[in-house]
């Protein structure tokens, strides 16, 4: 399975972007039970969890993005989305998706992320 994120770009502060991440090669029965997360990383800093969604659709967000970002998933398309509104310069990072576990383990290898740059 290859995780491929897309949808990033350059946007002004206050703008919006919608990220997508498809698990290429996964089948429905493999993808649908997996809790998924969106992560971001700034060079030189640790990767942080931005939002997560359970197999049943329950969501949680980091305090820094709560009320601005929305995570969703389409299991038939093996895709997870991140709608980002009211973007801030501090949201600038490379964004990735992967499985989520409180044990900090991952089902799949990290794939190609998508870069988000928010200008002030």
Beta strands, then each sheet from edge to edge (+ up, - down):
strand 1: 2-6
strand 2: 9-12
strand 3: 17-24
strand 4: 36-41
strand 5: 48-53
strand 6: 59-61
strand 7: 69-74
strand 8: 79-84
strand 9: 93-99
strand 10: 114-119
sheet 1: 1+ 3- 8+ 7-
sheet 2: 2+ 10+ 9- 4+ 5- 6+
end
